[in-house]
Amino acid sequence: KNFRILNEVIMNEFYGIGFKKGNTQLRDEVVFTLSQIMKDGTASKISKKYFNADVIIPFAESAVEESAKKVDVSNQLNNFFATVKMLADGLKVTLIIFFSTLIFAIPIGVIVAKFRMSKNFVIRNTFVCYISIMRGTPLMLQLFVIYYGPWYLFHIKISAEYKLIAVLIGFAINYAAYFAEIYRAGIESIPVGQYEAAKILGYNKIQTFTYIILPQVVKRIVPPVANETITLVKDTSLAYVLGVVEMFA
């Protein structure tokens, strides 16, 4: 008695009945029940009781089934485009890791190779240790050390933005060690006679390396550098262990 039905319509609302995906049995039972109460007049009686009018809109079971099929197709398309978008976003991060690693690792590798071949015992062996550690331990472990190390060693707060930075640092110093060994192997594979012949012809060290040694070195290191580049494409998936969402997602 505390409620009354208004004569005017304030607003129109639409309701739908949801079913678990794939549960067509329950859906069909509900559709059958609704169609039956519409046919025998029960739906109209309920409508007149609560709305003072017959507002029931009849529907065909076939139309409901067709609508369900359209919704299912729509969901599939939405899922497809959502997946494509996720892959595109992941590809962008993968490319950032890939090209950033090459941009930093290639020149750093040249510097490391230079010190690796130094005549100074301390400098040479320091970089021998660096290369051995970088090549002899898993890249995943190195990423963990670079990301979590600042907190456990120095109690420096780790930010969410540092994830990608840690990945780029880890990849750069890891691949720099591999590139350094490739460069060193290429340079040391050139016969000593090449240097001696250049000296006899009056070339200085810079001219000898630029015009005689370097072209031969480049020709020899291209295959192993290409192999490392291919490996880098696959290793980018390791960024996911730090929560960096790339194509592995």
DAVENJO-V197338 format. One record per pair of residues at least 6 apart in sequence whose ideal C-beta (glycine too) atoms are under 6 Angstrom apart, sorted by sequence separation. I is the first residue (numbers start at 1). J is the second residue. D is the distance in Angstrom with one decimal. If there is no record, write none. Layout:
BEGIN
i;j;d
I;J;D
I;J;D
END
This chain:
BEGIN
i;j;d
37;43;4.6
48;54;5.9
118;124;4.7
150;156;4.0
19;26;5.5
47;54;5.2
151;158;5.3
239;246;5.4
19;27;4.7
47;55;5.2
115;123;5.4
240;248;4.4
47;56;5.1
44;54;4.7
198;208;4.0
236;246;5.9
116;127;4.5
237;248;4.1
44;56;5.7
115;127;4.6
43;56;4.7
198;212;5.2
112;127;5.8
194;212;5.9
147;166;4.0
38;58;5.6
146;166;4.8
146;169;5.5
190;213;5.5
146;170;4.8
35;61;5.6
190;216;5.8
143;170;4.4
142;170;5.1
31;61;5.4
187;217;5.6
186;217;4.2
142;174;5.8
31;64;5.1
186;220;4.7
139;174;5.3
186;221;4.0
182;221;5.1
134;174;5.3
135;177;5.4
182;224;4.8
134;177;3.5
182;225;5.9
131;177;4.6
178;228;5.4
112;176;5.7
116;180;5.9
105;172;5.0
109;176;4.5
113;180;4.2
117;184;5.9
100;168;5.1
104;172;4.0
108;176;3.9
112;180;3.7
116;184;5.5
101;171;4.2
105;175;3.9
109;179;3.0
113;183;4.0
101;172;5.6
105;176;4.5
109;180;4.4
113;184;4.7
167;239;4.5
106;179;6.0
101;175;5.6
105;179;5.7
109;183;6.0
167;244;5.3
163;242;5.0
163;243;5.5
164;244;5.5
163;244;5.2
147;242;5.3
140;238;5.3
139;238;5.7
143;242;5.8
140;241;5.7
101;232;5.9
98;236;5.9
97;236;4.7
94;236;4.9
97;239;5.9
94;246;4.4
93;246;4.1
94;247;4.8
90;246;4.7
91;247;5.6
90;247;4.0
90;249;5.0
END
